[in-house]
Amino acid sequence: MTIRRNADLPPRLLRTQEAARFLGISIRTLEKHRTYGTGPTYRKIGGRVLYAVRDLEAWTAKGVRKSTRDKNASTIFPARPLTPEERGER
């Protein structure tokens, strides 16, 4: 028997409060990330903001490191406006 791992299910969508709890950050911090464009991808459906679990996991995966000197690791910036250098502009 083959087990299909949620292949037929739609992506699990979380509201801001649930997404913040999932990430272990405050609701306000997640809202700030959304405002500054530094946070995970989200969907706007009607007046609701929804996050797919896979998008939250992908966003946190950017911060995965093997050591403090890991040069291949990406940076998850704080919830604030980014400098031109941080945005990749010159």
N, C-alpha and C positions, 0 to 999 in steps of 0.2 A: 504494500500500500504506500502510495506517495503522499506526503504531507505538503500541502501548498501553504506557505507562510504568508497569510493575509493577502495573497495575490488578487483576490476578488473584492477586497475591501477598499473603500476610498481612503485617502490619507486622513489620519486623525488630526482634527483641527482643534486648537486650544484658544480660548479667549486670553486676553492679556494677563489676568490674574493667574490663570492656570499655567500659562507659559512662563511667567515670572517664577512661580513656585517650582516648575520643572527645571529652570535654569539655576535656581538658588539665589536669585537677585530680587530686589524690591520692584514692585509695580512701577514706581516712579522712575527707577533707573531704566527699566525696559521702555517706558514711554519716552524718556530722553534719548535713548538709542534710536528710537523710531524717528524722532524729530531731527536728529543730527545725521541720520543715515549711516550710523555706525553699527547698527544692530542686525538681527536676523531678518531675512525676507519675511514679509507678511502679506496677507490678503485683506482687502477692504471689501466687504460684502454688505451692501446697505450701509448702515451706520456702525457695523461691527468690524473690529479688527481681529483677524484670526491668524494663527500661526500653525503651520504644519509641523508635526513632531520631527519629521525628517529634515526640515529647514533649521529647526533649533539645534538638532544634532550636528548638522553640517556647519553651522556657525561656530559652535563650540569646538568642533574638530580643528578649526584654524589655530587654536591655541595649544594643540598637542605638541609636546616637546619631549625629547629624550634626555636633555640636560639643559643647564642654564646657558650653555654655549652653543646650542643648536642653531646653526646659521640658516637652516632650511625652514624653520618655523615661521609662520605668519604671525602678525600681531593683531590681537583684538584690542582695539583702542577703547579708552574710557568713554563714557557718555558725555561728550563735549564736542564743540565744533573742531574739526581737524584743520591743521595747518596745511598750506599748499604742498609742503614736502610730504606730509603724511598721506595726502590724497594722491600723491604721485605726480604732482605738477612741478614744473621747474620754473 
